Amino acid sequence: MLRMLRQLPQPFKTLYAATFAVFFIGFVTVAIADEPDGFRFVIVPFGLLMAAQGTVLALDVRGNATEYSRLLKTTKPMGVDYSGSFMSSVRAIRMLGAAVLVVGLFMTVAAVVGT
């Protein structure tokens, strides 16, 4: 899995790493902070990064979806052979990107609007 992550093209690799960093920092911040609305401020950057990742994959920016598809077929992440699977096709990766974009936007709007 790490080998595949190292081979991801830019800008997806940076967005992927930034998403994990924001998630980790946010998790620690929410665990330490004693503010009930603090979680909303963690979700906004996380949702925006998810939306950016989804956009990059859905639009195949700089061939990111194509390269991700190729990596799924050749690296066998977590020991699973995706070479013949629909999930390793560029179309599936782009659809997944569109879904991630929608979820990221939904999370961001929900955190900004609040309840």
Secondary structure, DSSP 8 states (H G I E B T S, - for coil): -HHHHHH--TTHHHHHHHHHHHHHHHHHHHHH---TTHHHHHHHHHHHHHHHHHHHHHTTGGGHHHHHHHHHHHH-GGG---TTSGGGSHHHHHHHHHHHHHHHHHHHHHHHH--
